[in-house]
């Protein structure tokens, strides 16, 4: 799935939806390690961006996005519209990150 074929919008400019395939998703469940928690706690003492947690969140979002794109590819889609992220804490220190959207087949409006 090419990045320019994934959008948070209802449509892709220059393309028309010819087939709605359905919801696709990628789910990642992450926990913080003891070392990560310690490093994060140290960073909070100084304020600012807590890079240990930023990197953890970015990896989880990237993995869930890639899983969603693979799900769309396997479903025969060539685009995803209405892409969204969501996150839920499952238990203390364990978070689920889900990336989801609607898999569609699109064609160029003016080939």
Secondary structure, DSSP 8 states (H G I E B T S, - for coil): --GGGB-SSSS-TTEEEEEEEEEEEEEEEEE--HHHHHHHHHHHHH-S--HHHHHHHHHHHHHHHHHHHHHHHHTT-SEEEEEEEEEEEEETTEEEEEEEEEEEEEEES--
